């Protein structure tokens, strides 16, 4: 098995773990940060699959802009416990 396939499988398992953590965590801010990590892993997977233009777009839009919008939206809401 080549190192690229091993890296590919590792990133897929990491993506699965990060998504499960994002679903299970109770704090919305931590969930948004986990989604940012998932977007970064997806961008790495696109790069491994020889799609660097899609990887750059994924990293900029989903891991960058969308995460900032999530965090700003969460910070403007009130907590109720």
SEVO-846977 format. One record per residue (C-alpha): x, y, z; residue in three letters; chain; residue number from 0. Coordinates in Angstrom, 3 decimals, padded with zeros to 6 digits. Layout:
! residues N
[[X,Y,Z],"ALA","A",NUM] ...
This chain:
! residues 81
[[000.000,000.000,000.000],"UNK","A",0] [[001.446,003.366,-000.974],"UNK","A",1] [[001.873,006.264,001.406],"UNK","A",2] [[-000.708,008.298,-000.542],"UNK","A",3] [[-003.367,005.648,000.072],"UNK","A",4] [[-002.449,005.444,003.743],"UNK","A",5] [[-002.667,009.233,004.030],"UNK","A",6] [[-005.992,009.186,002.183],"UNK","A",7] [[-007.462,006.607,004.572],"UNK","A",8] [[-006.059,008.447,007.597],"UNK","A",9] [[-007.683,011.706,006.467],"UNK","A",10] [[-011.007,009.964,005.873],"UNK","A",11] [[-010.975,008.473,009.373],"UNK","A",12] [[-009.934,011.848,010.808],"UNK","A",13] [[-012.810,013.506,008.956],"UNK","A",14] [[-015.252,010.977,010.370],"UNK","A",15] [[-013.974,011.524,013.914],"UNK","A",16] [[-014.110,015.315,013.603],"UNK","A",17] [[-017.669,015.209,012.255],"UNK","A",18] [[-018.801,012.935,015.088],"UNK","A",19] [[-017.219,015.287,017.618],"UNK","A",20] [[-018.945,018.260,015.967],"UNK","A",21] [[-022.299,016.491,016.270],"UNK","A",22] [[-021.828,015.342,019.861],"UNK","A",23] [[-020.372,018.502,021.410],"UNK","A",24] [[-022.862,020.687,023.289],"UNK","A",25] [[-021.189,024.076,022.807],"UNK","A",26] [[-021.968,025.678,019.451],"UNK","A",27] [[-018.644,027.499,019.283],"UNK","A",28] [[-016.729,024.236,019.594],"UNK","A",29] [[-018.977,022.693,016.946],"UNK","A",30] [[-018.191,025.558,014.557],"UNK","A",31] [[-014.472,025.101,015.184],"UNK","A",32] [[-014.809,021.356,014.530],"UNK","A",33] [[-016.583,022.129,011.241],"UNK","A",34] [[-013.654,024.358,010.323],"UNK","A",35] [[-011.342,021.414,010.981],"UNK","A",36] [[-013.536,019.161,008.863],"UNK","A",37] [[-013.400,021.684,006.022],"UNK","A",38] [[-009.605,021.787,006.263],"UNK","A",39] [[-009.431,017.988,006.074],"UNK","A",40] [[-011.735,018.006,003.045],"UNK","A",41] [[-009.468,020.591,001.393],"UNK","A",42] [[-006.486,018.312,002.037],"UNK","A",43] [[-008.374,015.394,000.499],"UNK","A",44] [[-009.126,017.444,-002.610],"UNK","A",45] [[-005.451,018.319,-002.883],"UNK","A",46] [[-004.467,014.663,-002.617],"UNK","A",47] [[-006.976,013.860,-005.365],"UNK","A",48] [[-005.120,016.312,-007.653],"UNK","A",49] [[-007.736,019.082,-007.552],"UNK","A",50] [[-005.762,022.023,-006.133],"UNK","A",51] [[-008.180,024.679,-007.400],"UNK","A",52] [[-011.084,023.069,-005.557],"UNK","A",53] [[-008.883,022.589,-002.473],"UNK","A",54] [[-008.016,026.290,-002.372],"UNK","A",55] [[-011.655,027.255,-002.810],"UNK","A",56] [[-012.737,024.814,-000.106],"UNK","A",57] [[-010.141,026.161,002.310],"UNK","A",58] [[-010.936,029.805,001.610],"UNK","A",59] [[-014.704,029.651,001.544],"UNK","A",60] [[-015.690,026.846,003.886],"UNK","A",61] [[-012.814,026.843,006.363],"UNK","A",62] [[-012.394,030.619,006.252],"UNK","A",63] [[-015.427,032.702,005.470],"UNK","A",64] [[-018.133,030.283,006.607],"UNK","A",65] [[-016.403,029.687,009.942],"UNK","A",66] [[-016.150,033.419,010.578],"UNK","A",67] [[-019.852,033.786,009.778],"UNK","A",68] [[-020.725,030.902,012.124],"UNK","A",69] [[-018.697,032.390,014.966],"UNK","A",70] [[-020.136,035.898,014.494],"UNK","A",71] [[-023.664,034.494,014.422],"UNK","A",72] [[-023.082,032.395,017.536],"UNK","A",73] [[-021.561,035.371,019.381],"UNK","A",74] [[-024.627,037.512,018.640],"UNK","A",75] [[-027.066,035.055,020.158],"UNK","A",76] [[-027.914,034.696,023.835],"UNK","A",77] [[-027.387,031.549,025.858],"UNK","A",78] [[-030.266,029.860,027.554],"UNK","A",79] [[-029.605,026.996,029.899],"UNK","A",80] 
